[in-house]
Amino acid sequence: MLDLSREKLTELDTLMPIELKRSIWLMTMKVDVEVTSKEIITPSSPTPAHLRHYQLSSLDQLAPLVYNPLVLFYESNDKTVPNITEISSHLKKSLAEVLTLFYPLAGRIKHDDWCVDCNDEGIPYLEAQVNCKLSDFLKNPIPDQLSKFVPFELGDHIDKELALGVQLSVFECGGFAIGQCVSHRLADASSYFMLSKTWAATARGEANIEHPDLLSGTRFPPKDVLAYDPRFNISRNKVTKRFLFNGSMIEALREKYVEGAFGSKENQKRPSRVEALTSFMWSRYLANSIKITGADDVKLYTMIHAVNPRPRYVPPLPQNSFGNIYRVAMTDPLLRDACNTYGRVMEEVRAEIKKIDDECVKGLQQGAEQSWIPVNENTGRLTELELVSLGFTSYCRFPAYDNDFGWGRPAWVFSAPLTFKNLTAFMDTKEGDGIEAYIGLEEQLMAEFETDAEFMAYLEVELVSRELIRPSSPTPDHFRRYQLSFLDQISPPVYSPLVIFFSSAEADKKFHIGDITNRLKKSLSDVLVHFYPLAGRANDNMFIDCNDEGTPFLETRVKCQLSDVIQNPVPSELNRLVPYQLDEVADLALGVQLNVFECGGIAIGACISHKIADALSFFMFIKTWAGTARRNHGHQIDDHTVMSPQFVSATLFPPRNISGFNPSVGITKENIVTKRFVFDASKIDLIKSKYGDSEHEHEHEHEHEHDSLESHQRPPSRVEALSAFIWSRYVAATKAGTEAPERVYAIVHAVNLRTRIDPPLPECSFGNLYRIAVTVPRLDTGEECYGLVRQVREQVSHIDKDYVKKLQEGNEHLGFIKQSSENFTKGEMVTLSFTSLCRFPLYEADFGWGKPTWVGSPALTFNNLVVFMDTKSGGGIEAYINMKEGDLAKIEADKEFTAFVSS
């Protein structure tokens, strides 16, 4: 038995590391919220007499008798410093104005009469004090404690007449939370998110405020529902827990469910994030339920999905339609055999949801009984069987993080119902790629979930904290607008990732995670002063608002050893170690994630938006950040290590109207896989010899060309030889048997412009200062490697000062890339692109605890892209090949290719 005597606890307290003490304190922290004032907010203008009676609809009648919560958490910043009294006054004034539009919410619900008396009696507005800092609370938000931030108890409110309540809760640090409760009797999720959005817009002083459409009772007249119990499944006998699925985990599930669907993978509609996650959670719910109770023929296991019928009506109902305009789709996808797993669950759900169509909605309006109850082949058995259901409701894609009342966007948003048993609610993470899942289950079933190996396999990386790191000094007003250049505008909307691993295996490297975290955050704050656009927010494809809102800094715990990852790296697994989904660029320019392994080793994952920086700019930032961290810790560093960036890109390449050009061409996830191939130094020397010999045999044929003889005689570099080799094997493996022999095969190289401008730019020039050289080699000689290095060099040599001058003019180059994109989209040109990170100082990123053990790249989202990185020894090259699964399989089956691969 665990000894928790006072003496033992004192002994443990003495021995326990400080960061572990803090983690235990956070997990057991009791949050006290003390209400300090209460008042009633009434509409700023009286409700006209003819609007005093608000008729509830038949769909409102069926809505459960609970309050739905929405809690918006805001960190203290320059915009909120004035004082909390001003903030509260601002909220109350704008709320009074909004209640004029949403007047039923200021009235009183008459449950027996199925109406609201819109008498302007107003809504309760509470103010409260919280006994902790907001940052401490957000490190481990416990669902059951979140109910303290809303003014009403969330459960059954058959005796409550109030439709809405608001609570402003102020933390010790000055941060605060705006908690709202809306009666589900009046509003579904879409409606109360609309209310919050309108309130925020009103507070900001927006001129064009969208009014709610309050015609639900007219469209769906009330009817007799005496036999219906609106308290169904409302329960206090359950546990609600929050599970975080990041973007890479969800992508893995999406791939899994495509593979399990019927028919060929190419013909399947890829599941959405929510479809994949619901199918997965349903399969684990069913498995764990049967594990507890055993297989039982008298139980009918069903999935229930909330569906918004607004867009399913013909013509669609207005998006601002207020009320309970939703229905449920019920599915019973028992996993009867191997064919009925994975994709089959998703297919059955889609089929049921599809039934909620125009005909169904019109049936609801007419009171048709079959439109009220989900119908399938098992409906008739409902009276014979015990119904066991797991419900799903998704708030993903709702504009939860757009609630800016005038002091910035929320740091975190909570809006999960906490009153239902067997209900799962999904919410987007702030970055938008991950999903927070709130699951309410009976205690025994929750315990099975948390020990289910398959369920927990997708939660190996646990987020323990998230905060925004702001520049240590504010950005001057004259630097607040950072203009994107023409080259930034045409760069792909993706994040460029990097993961830097540090082992603590050596005797002199026992990491103190608390110190490392603080050192990274302090140095990041300092370096953002110089790289200030990275702490701002992007505005469309034109500029960065350098508003110092900050860079997300996440800290995670990885449930494996660092050696497990780096001994046999899988690129797609590395995506879990960076903070963003790479192809879903939001307005954030930079993100950092500190990953702590069970062994004590760490990995720093960073993502930078390709809309603002190329690879050289990214590595300059990493180098400067690492140097700043060492300098802050007392190390001597030279000026070359810590560089101040020069922001000259938009001056050299002014922005242009790029309408008609799609920078996303080539970005895809469909059937793309990434694999890492290592070519050691000896194998690369053999490849260099092969391509060097080919060049010398034919050099006399080209002596008349403008390139110097010296250029022809110069042996190929490692990157030149390896890119030529991989391209030739790709063509050999994929061209045979193609149905389109007229296709053009091209090899594409990224080229740094800094040294090719007259006069050359310094290395510290920041931005997208690169272009691509496109080579279309001759393939009719019988020897595919013939002259390939020379041809590539010729194309690269064309990117000179004259090319740069034309590029600065912009129009001619824009026409060229538009045509190239069109050819690519049509399939007329097949490209294999190469970008080399070799010779970049990847292994010089010493933050003060030594050089990296390994540096790796997550899987990227481009088809036919090869990324080169030096091995740690510097002689070999790691090649990350991103390609369609079938094409990459052909290359792996190519004996000449595999003969040169070391691992």
ZAMARGU-4260 file (C-alpha; in steps of 0.2 Angstrom, whole numbers, plus 5000, padded with zeros to 4 digits):
<rodrens>
0) 5000/5000/5000 | 5006/5018/4996 | 5013/5026/5012 | 5006/5044/5013 | 5010/5047/5031
5) 5016/5065/5035 | 5033/5058/5038 | 5034/5050/5021 | 5026/5065/5012 | 5040/5076/5020
10) 5053/5064/5014 | 5046/5064/4996 | 5045/5083/4996 | 5063/5084/5001 | 5068/5072/4987
15) 5056/5078/4973 | 5063/5089/4959 | 5054/5106/4959 | 5046/5104/4942 | 5038/5088/4947
20) 5032/5096/4963 | 5024/5110/4952 | 5016/5097/4940 | 5008/5088/4955 | 5002/5104/4962
25) 4994/5109/4945 | 4986/5092/4944 | 4978/5093/4961 | 4975/5112/4961 | 4958/5117/4968
30) 4951/5132/4959 | 4941/5144/4969 | 4930/5156/4960 | 4922/5169/4972 | 4907/5179/4965
35) 4910/5198/4970 | 4895/5206/4962 | 4879/5203/4952 | 4868/5214/4942 | 4854/5213/4929
40) 4858/5219/4911 | 4843/5224/4901 | 4842/5229/4882 | 4848/5246/4878 | 4832/5249/4868
45) 4815/5242/4874 | 4807/5228/4864 | 4792/5233/4854 | 4775/5227/4860 | 4772/5216/4844
50) 4788/5206/4848 | 4784/5203/4866 | 4778/5185/4862 | 4792/5173/4855 | 4785/5157/4850
55) 4796/5141/4853 | 4797/5129/4838 | 4794/5111/4838 | 4813/5108/4837 | 4815/5119/4853
60) 4802/5108/4861 | 4814/5093/4858 | 4830/5101/4864 | 4837/5095/4881 | 4833/5106/4896
65) 4851/5111/4900 | 4862/5127/4899 | 4876/5126/4886 | 4892/5135/4891 | 4904/5145/4882
70) 4920/5152/4891 | 4933/5163/4883 | 4949/5165/4892 | 4960/5181/4889 | 4978/5184/4894
75) 4983/5201/4901 | 4992/5211/4888 | 4994/5229/4883 | 4976/5231/4877 | 4969/5225/4894
80) 4981/5234/4905 | 4969/5249/4907 | 4959/5240/4921 | 4946/5227/4924 | 4933/5240/4928
85) 4934/5248/4911 | 4933/5230/4903 | 4918/5226/4913 | 4909/5242/4908 | 4913/5239/4890
90) 4906/5222/4891 | 4890/5227/4899 | 4887/5242/4888 | 4889/5231/4872 | 4879/5217/4880
95) 4864/5228/4882 | 4865/5233/4864 | 4866/5215/4858 | 4851/5211/4869 | 4841/5223/4859
100) 4844/5211/4844 | 4843/5195/4853 | 4828/5201/4863 | 4821/5184/4868 | 4837/5181/4878
105) 4832/5195/4890 | 4815/5188/4893 | 4808/5174/4903 | 4805/5156/4897 | 4787/5150/4899
110) 4790/5131/4898 | 4771/5126/4899 | 4766/5138/4885 | 4781/5135/4874 | 4786/5153/4872
115) 4797/5167/4879 | 4789/5182/4887 | 4801/5195/4880 | 4798/5207/4894 | 4816/5215/4895
120) 4818/5209/4913 | 4836/5206/4908 | 4850/5194/4911 | 4861/5191/4926 | 4879/5198/4925
125) 4891/5192/4938 | 4909/5197/4942 | 4921/5185/4951 | 4938/5183/4957 | 4949/5167/4954
130) 4962/5161/4966 | 4976/5157/4954 | 4985/5163/4938 | 4977/5160/4921 | 4993/5152/4915
135) 4993/5139/4929 | 4974/5135/4926 | 4977/5133/4907 | 4991/5121/4909 | 4979/5108/4915
140) 4961/5113/4913 | 4950/5101/4922 | 4932/5100/4914 | 4923/5098/4930 | 4931/5114/4937
145) 4926/5124/4921 | 4908/5125/4927 | 4914/5138/4940 | 4917/5150/4926 | 4898/5151/4921
150) 4884/5159/4931 | 4872/5144/4931 | 4872/5126/4935 | 4872/5117/4918 | 4860/5103/4922
155) 4842/5101/4921 | 4833/5118/4922 | 4815/5114/4920 | 4811/5127/4934 | 4822/5140/4927
160) 4815/5154/4917 | 4832/5163/4913 | 4838/5161/4895 | 4856/5168/4896 | 4868/5173/4910
165) 4886/5180/4909 | 4900/5179/4921 | 4917/5189/4921 | 4930/5180/4931 | 4947/5189/4935
170) 4963/5179/4938 | 4977/5185/4950 | 4988/5189/4935 | 4975/5201/4927 | 4969/5188/4914
175) 4951/5185/4914 | 4937/5173/4907 | 4920/5178/4900 | 4908/5164/4904 | 4891/5163/4895
180) 4877/5151/4898 | 4863/5149/4885 | 4847/5139/4887 | 4847/5124/4875 | 4828/5127/4875
185) 4831/5142/4864 | 4847/5140/4855 | 4859/5127/4847 | 4877/5128/4846 | 4877/5138/4829
190) 4865/5150/4838 | 4875/5154/4853 | 4891/5155/4844 | 4882/5168/4833 | 4877/5177/4848
195) 4895/5178/4855 | 4902/5183/4838 | 4889/5197/4837 | 4893/5203/4855 | 4911/5204/4851
200) 4909/5213/4835 | 4897/5226/4844 | 4911/5228/4857 | 4924/5232/4844 | 4912/5245/4837
205) 4909/5236/4820 | 4897/5246/4809 | 4888/5231/4800 | 4881/5220/4813 | 4871/5205/4807
210) 4854/5203/4815 | 4848/5186/4820 | 4834/5178/4810 | 4821/5174/4824 | 4808/5164/4813
215) 4811/5147/4820 | 4794/5146/4828 | 4786/5150/4811 | 4796/5138/4801 | 4794/5124/4813
220) 4777/5126/4823 | 4776/5118/4840 | 4766/5102/4842 | 4761/5090/4856 | 4776/5082/4863
225) 4769/5076/4880 | 4777/5058/4878 | 4795/5065/4875 | 4806/5068/4890 | 4819/5082/4886
230) 4830/5076/4901 | 4835/5060/4892 | 4853/5056/4896 | 4856/5071/4907 | 4866/5063/4921
235) 4877/5068/4936 | 4884/5050/4937 | 4898/5052/4925 | 4915/5058/4923 | 4921/5070/4909
240) 4939/5071/4903 | 4948/5081/4890 | 4959/5072/4877 | 4970/5081/4865 | 4972/5074/4847
245) 4985/5085/4838 | 4985/5087/4819 | 4997/5073/4815 | 4987/5060/4825 | 4972/5065/4816
250) 4980/5063/4799 | 4986/5046/4804 | 4967/5041/4808 | 4961/5049/4792 | 4973/5038/4782
255) 4968/5023/4792 | 4950/5025/4788 | 4953/5028/4770 | 4963/5011/4769 | 4948/5002/4778
260) 4935/5008/4766 | 4927/4998/4752 | 4934/4999/4735 | 4950/5006/4729 | 4958/5019/4740
265) 4959/5031/4725 | 4940/5031/4723 | 4937/5035/4741 | 4932/5052/4748 | 4944/5056/4761
270) 4936/5057/4778 | 4936/5073/4787 | 4945/5076/4804 | 4928/5074/4813 | 4923/5059/4803
275) 4939/5050/4806 | 4940/5054/4825 | 4921/5049/4828 | 4924/5032/4819 | 4939/5029/4829
280) 4931/5033/4846 | 4916/5024/4842 | 4926/5008/4839 | 4935/5010/4855 | 4919/5014/4865
285) 4911/4998/4858 | 4926/4987/4862 | 4927/4994/4880 | 4908/4993/4883 | 4907/4975/4877
290) 4923/4971/4888 | 4914/4977/4903 | 4896/4970/4900 | 4900/4956/4887 | 4892/4954/4871
295) 4873/4955/4873 | 4859/4952/4860 | 4847/4963/4869 | 4858/4979/4867 | 4857/4990/4852
300) 4873/5000/4851 | 4871/5016/4841 | 4881/5032/4836 | 4871/5048/4837 | 4877/5063/4827
305) 4870/5081/4829 | 4867/5088/4811 | 4864/5106/4806 | 4850/5106/4793 | 4851/5124/4788
310) 4861/5121/4772 | 4851/5105/4768 | 4835/5114/4765 | 4830/5120/4747 | 4833/5135/4747
315) 4845/5134/4762 | 4840/5142/4778 | 4849/5158/4782 | 4865/5155/4792 | 4859/5168/4805
320) 4844/5157/4809 | 4842/5157/4828 | 4835/5143/4838 | 4837/5124/4839 | 4839/5120/4820
325) 4847/5103/4821 | 4843/5085/4820 | 4851/5069/4825 | 4857/5055/4814 | 4857/5038/4822
330) 4868/5023/4816 | 4871/5006/4823 | 4888/5001/4815 | 4892/4985/4824 | 4909/4979/4819
335) 4903/4962/4814 | 4918/4957/4803 | 4934/4963/4797 | 4926/4972/4782 | 4915/4982/4794
340) 4929/4991/4802 | 4937/5008/4799 | 4930/5015/4783 | 4914/5005/4784 | 4909/5014/4801
345) 4912/5031/4792 | 4902/5025/4776 | 4887/5020/4787 | 4887/5037/4796 | 4888/5047/4780
350) 4873/5037/4773 | 4862/5041/4789 | 4867/5060/4789 | 4863/5061/4770 | 4845/5056/4775
355) 4843/5073/4784 | 4839/5082/4767 | 4827/5094/4760 | 4813/5081/4761 | 4817/5078/4780
360) 4817/5096/4784 | 4800/5099/4776 | 4794/5084/4785 | 4799/5092/4801 | 4790/5108/4796
365) 4774/5098/4793 | 4776/5088/4809 | 4779/5071/4801 | 4783/5058/4814 | 4796/5050/4804
370) 4806/5066/4803 | 4807/5068/4821 | 4815/5051/4825 | 4830/5044/4816 | 4824/5030/4805
375) 4834/5015/4799 | 4831/4996/4798 | 4833/4994/4817 | 4821/5008/4822 | 4807/4995/4824
380) 4818/4986/4837 | 4820/5001/4849 | 4805/4994/4860 | 4813/4977/4860 | 4831/4982/4864
385) 4841/4991/4877 | 4847/5007/4868 | 4866/5010/4872 | 4872/5026/4862 | 4887/5037/4861
390) 4883/5054/4855 | 4894/5066/4845 | 4893/5085/4843 | 4906/5095/4834 | 4910/5113/4837
395) 4925/5112/4825 | 4925/5126/4812 | 4914/5137/4823 | 4923/5154/4825 | 4927/5152/4843
400) 4944/5160/4842 | 4937/5175/4833 | 4929/5182/4848 | 4939/5198/4849 | 4930/5211/4860
405) 4944/5224/4857 | 4959/5216/4867 | 4964/5202/4855 | 4958/5184/4852 | 4956/5172/4866
410) 4970/5162/4873 | 4959/5147/4875 | 4940/5143/4872 | 4929/5130/4881 | 4912/5125/4876
415) 4908/5107/4879 | 4892/5101/4887 | 4896/5094/4904 | 4879/5087/4908 | 4877/5072/4897
420) 4882/5054/4899 | 4889/5045/4884 | 4892/5061/4874 | 4908/5067/4865 | 4910/5085/4860
425) 4924/5091/4848 | 4932/5108/4848 | 4946/5115/4837 | 4963/5118/4846 | 4968/5136/4844
430) 4979/5132/4829 | 4965/5124/4821 | 4973/5108/4815 | 4971/5098/4831 | 4955/5093/4841
435) 4950/5093/4859 | 4938/5079/4863 | 4928/5080/4879 | 4921/5063/4884 | 4907/5060/4897
440) 4907/5042/4902 | 4902/5032/4918 | 4918/5030/4929 | 4921/5012/4925 | 4920/5014/4906
445) 4931/5030/4907 | 4944/5019/4917 | 4944/5006/4902 | 4946/5020/4890 | 4961/5027/4899
450) 4970/5010/4899 | 4965/5005/4881 | 4981/5003/4872 | 4974/5007/4855 | 4965/5023/4861
455) 4980/5029/4870 | 4992/5025/4855 | 4986/5041/4847 | 4990/5051/4863 | 5008/5047/4865
460) 5013/5066/4864 | 5004/5074/4879 | 5002/5093/4879 | 5006/5100/4897 | 5007/5118/4894
465) 5004/5132/4881 | 5008/5150/4881 | 5012/5165/4870 | 5030/5172/4870 | 5030/5190/4866
470) 5046/5201/4862 | 5055/5207/4877 | 5054/5225/4871 | 5039/5232/4861 | 5040/5234/4842
475) 5041/5253/4838 | 5025/5259/4829 | 5035/5263/4813 | 5039/5244/4812 | 5021/5238/4815
480) 5017/5234/4797 | 5029/5222/4788 | 5026/5221/4769 | 5026/5204/4761 | 5037/5204/4745
485) 5031/5198/4728 | 5042/5182/4731 | 5033/5180/4748 | 5016/5181/4739 | 5020/5167/4727
490) 5028/5156/4740 | 5017/5141/4746 | 5006/5143/4761 | 5014/5130/4771 | 5025/5129/4787
495) 5043/5124/4786 | 5047/5112/4800 | 5063/5107/4809 | 5065/5095/4824 | 5082/5096/4834
500) 5085/5082/4846 | 5097/5083/4862 | 5101/5067/4871 | 5104/5067/4890 | 5113/5050/4889
505) 5130/5057/4893 | 5136/5059/4911 | 5138/5078/4910 | 5121/5080/4902 | 5107/5078/4915
510) 5094/5090/4909 | 5084/5101/4921 | 5069/5103/4911 | 5062/5118/4921 | 5079/5128/4918
515) 5079/5123/4900 | 5061/5129/4897 | 5064/5145/4905 | 5080/5148/4896 | 5072/5144/4879
520) 5057/5156/4883 | 5068/5170/4889 | 5080/5169/4874 | 5065/5167/4862 | 5057/5183/4869
525) 5074/5192/4867 | 5077/5186/4849 | 5059/5191/4844 | 5064/5209/4847 | 5075/5208/4831
530) 5064/5196/4822 | 5048/5205/4826 | 5037/5200/4811 | 5037/5182/4818 | 5028/5188/4834
535) 5014/5197/4823 | 4999/5190/4813 | 4998/5189/4795 | 4984/5199/4785 | 4979/5189/4770
540) 4993/5188/4758 | 4999/5206/4759 | 5007/5210/4776 | 5011/5206/4794 | 5003/5216/4808
545) 5018/5216/4819 | 5007/5218/4835 | 5018/5208/4847 | 5004/5196/4850 | 5017/5183/4852
550) 5023/5166/4847 | 5015/5150/4853 | 5027/5140/4864 | 5020/5122/4868 | 5028/5110/4880
555) 5024/5091/4879 | 5029/5074/4887 | 5033/5060/4874 | 5029/5043/4880 | 5044/5034/4874
560) 5063/5035/4874 | 5072/5048/4863 | 5083/5033/4856 | 5067/5025/4850 | 5064/5039/4838
565) 5081/5043/4831 | 5087/5025/4829 | 5074/5022/4815 | 5066/5039/4811 | 5049/5039/4803
570) 5046/5056/4796 | 5027/5056/4798 | 5030/5052/4817 | 5040/5068/4818 | 5025/5078/4814
575) 5019/5076/4831 | 5034/5085/4838 | 5030/5102/4829 | 5016/5113/4834 | 5006/5115/4818
580) 4999/5105/4804 | 5010/5110/4790 | 4998/5113/4776 | 4986/5123/4787 | 4994/5140/4788
585) 4984/5152/4799 | 4989/5170/4804 | 5004/5164/4815 | 5021/5165/4808 | 5031/5155/4820
590) 5028/5141/4833 | 5039/5131/4845 | 5036/5115/4854 | 5048/5108/4867 | 5046/5089/4868
595) 5052/5080/4884 | 5055/5061/4882 | 5054/5048/4896 | 5073/5047/4897 | 5075/5065/4900
600) 5081/5069/4882 | 5072/5084/4873 | 5068/5089/4855 | 5064/5107/4850 | 5052/5107/4836
605) 5049/5123/4826 | 5038/5129/4812 | 5040/5145/4802 | 5028/5151/4789 | 5035/5149/4771
610) 5025/5165/4767 | 5038/5175/4777 | 5054/5165/4776 | 5064/5153/4766 | 5076/5140/4773
615) 5091/5152/4775 | 5080/5164/4784 | 5074/5150/4795 | 5091/5144/4800 | 5097/5161/4803
620) 5083/5163/4816 | 5088/5146/4824 | 5106/5150/4824 | 5103/5168/4832 | 5090/5160/4845
625) 5103/5147/4850 | 5117/5160/4851 | 5106/5172/4862 | 5102/5157/4874 | 5120/5154/4876
630) 5124/5172/4878 | 5110/5174/4891 | 5118/5160/4901 | 5135/5168/4902 | 5144/5160/4886
635) 5155/5170/4875 | 5149/5171/4857 | 5155/5181/4842 | 5145/5194/4833 | 5143/5182/4818
640) 5133/5170/4829 | 5119/5182/4834 | 5114/5191/4818 | 5101/5205/4816 | 5090/5202/4801
645) 5089/5214/4787 | 5071/5216/4780 | 5074/5221/4762 | 5064/5209/4753 | 5049/5219/4749
650) 5060/5234/4744 | 5069/5223/4731 | 5053/5214/4726 | 5038/5225/4728 | 5021/5216/4731
655) 5010/5213/4715 | 4993/5208/4711 | 4994/5189/4709 | 4976/5185/4705 | 4975/5170/4694
660) 4990/5162/4702 | 4988/5148/4715 | 5003/5147/4727 | 4995/5130/4734 | 4999/5121/4718
665) 5008/5104/4722 | 5002/5104/4741 | 4993/5089/4744 | 4990/5075/4756 | 4982/5062/4745
670) 4992/5046/4745 | 5008/5055/4749 | 5021/5046/4759 | 5038/5052/4765 | 5053/5041/4768
675) 5070/5044/4773 | 5085/5037/4764 | 5103/5038/4770 | 5117/5039/4757 | 5134/5038/4766
680) 5150/5047/4760 | 5157/5032/4751 | 5141/5029/4741 | 5140/5047/4736 | 5158/5047/4730
685) 5153/5032/4719 | 5138/5042/4712 | 5149/5058/4710 | 5161/5047/4700 | 5148/5040/4689
690) 5141/5057/4684 | 5158/5065/4683 | 5164/5052/4671 | 5148/5055/4660 | 5151/5073/4660
695) 5170/5072/4654 | 5166/5059/4640 | 5155/5072/4632 | 5163/5089/4637 | 5170/5091/4619
700) 5153/5092/4612 | 5149/5108/4622 | 5166/5118/4622 | 5157/5131/4610 | 5144/5135/4623
705) 5146/5151/4634 | 5150/5141/4650 | 5168/5140/4653 | 5178/5125/4651 | 5183/5126/4669
710) 5164/5124/4674 | 5162/5108/4663 | 5178/5101/4671 | 5173/5105/4689 | 5167/5088/4696
715) 5149/5087/4702 | 5145/5092/4720 | 5137/5079/4732 | 5120/5088/4730 | 5122/5089/4711
720) 5127/5071/4709 | 5113/5064/4721 | 5099/5074/4714 | 5104/5068/4696 | 5104/5050/4702
725) 5088/5051/4711 | 5079/5060/4697 | 5086/5047/4684 | 5080/5033/4694 | 5063/5041/4697
730) 5061/5043/4678 | 5067/5025/4675 | 5055/5018/4688 | 5039/5028/4683 | 5040/5032/4665
735) 5039/5014/4659 | 5021/5009/4655 | 5014/5027/4657 | 4998/5031/4648 | 5005/5048/4643
740) 5022/5046/4635 | 5021/5064/4629 | 5023/5071/4647 | 5038/5082/4650 | 5049/5077/4664
745) 5058/5091/4673 | 5070/5093/4687 | 5068/5108/4699 | 5081/5115/4710 | 5079/5129/4723
750) 5092/5143/4720 | 5097/5156/4733 | 5096/5174/4726 | 5106/5183/4739 | 5123/5179/4730
755) 5116/5182/4713 | 5110/5200/4715 | 5121/5215/4710 | 5127/5219/4723 | 5126/5203/4733
760) 5114/5203/4748 | 5121/5199/4765 | 5118/5182/4772 | 5106/5190/4786 | 5094/5196/4773
765) 5077/5189/4778 | 5062/5183/4768 | 5059/5172/4753 | 5075/5176/4743 | 5075/5161/4732
770) 5069/5155/4715 | 5069/5139/4705 | 5079/5133/4691 | 5069/5121/4679 | 5078/5109/4669
775) 5070/5097/4655 | 5084/5085/4652 | 5085/5075/4635 | 5079/5057/4637 | 5082/5051/4620
780) 5100/5047/4621 | 5099/5029/4629 | 5108/5035/4644 | 5097/5045/4656 | 5112/5052/4666
785) 5120/5059/4651 | 5124/5078/4653 | 5112/5079/4667 | 5123/5089/4679 | 5129/5100/4665
790) 5111/5104/4660 | 5106/5108/4677 | 5121/5119/4679 | 5116/5129/4664 | 5099/5132/4670
795) 5105/5137/4687 | 5118/5149/4679 | 5103/5158/4670 | 5098/5164/4687 | 5110/5179/4687
800) 5109/5198/4689 | 5099/5200/4673 | 5087/5187/4679 | 5085/5196/4695 | 5081/5213/4687
805) 5067/5205/4677 | 5061/5196/4692 | 5060/5213/4701 | 5049/5219/4687 | 5038/5205/4691
810) 5025/5204/4677 | 5035/5192/4665 | 5039/5180/4679 | 5022/5180/4685 | 5016/5175/4668
815) 5029/5161/4667 | 5024/5153/4684 | 5005/5154/4680 | 5009/5144/4664 | 5020/5132/4673
820) 5006/5129/4687 | 4993/5126/4673 | 5004/5113/4665 | 5007/5105/4681 | 4989/5105/4686
825) 4985/5097/4669 | 4998/5084/4671 | 5007/5089/4656 | 5023/5092/4666 | 5030/5080/4679
830) 5042/5088/4690 | 5054/5081/4704 | 5059/5095/4715 | 5075/5096/4726 | 5079/5108/4740
835) 5096/5106/4749 | 5099/5110/4767 | 5116/5103/4766 | 5130/5115/4773 | 5117/5124/4783
840) 5124/5124/4801 | 5110/5112/4808 | 5122/5104/4820 | 5128/5120/4827 | 5112/5124/4836
845) 5119/5124/4853 | 5107/5132/4866 | 5119/5130/4880 | 5119/5111/4883 | 5129/5105/4869
850) 5126/5102/4850 | 5111/5092/4844 | 5111/5073/4844 | 5101/5073/4828 | 5091/5085/4817
855) 5077/5078/4807 | 5063/5084/4795 | 5044/5079/4797 | 5034/5073/4783 | 5030/5087/4771
860) 5014/5090/4761 | 5022/5092/4743 | 5021/5078/4730 | 5038/5074/4721 | 5049/5084/4733
865) 5066/5078/4739 | 5074/5087/4754 | 5093/5084/4757 | 5100/5086/4775 | 5118/5082/4780
870) 5121/5067/4791 | 5129/5072/4808 | 5146/5067/4802 | 5144/5079/4787 | 5150/5067/4774
875) 5134/5058/4770 | 5116/5065/4765 | 5099/5060/4772 | 5086/5062/4758 | 5068/5064/4763
880) 5057/5059/4748 | 5039/5065/4747 | 5030/5056/4734 | 5014/5046/4729 | 5014/5029/4738
885) 5014/5020/4721 | 5028/5030/4714 | 5039/5028/4729 | 5036/5009/4729 | 5043/5008/4712
890) 5058/5018/4717 | 5061/5006/4732 | 5060/4991/4720 | 5073/4999/4708 | 5089/4989/4711
895) 5101/5002/4705 | 5093/5015/4718 | 5093/5003/4733 | 5111/4998/4729 | 5117/5015/4734
900) 5106/5017/4749 | 5115/5014/4766 | 5099/5014/4777
</rodrens>
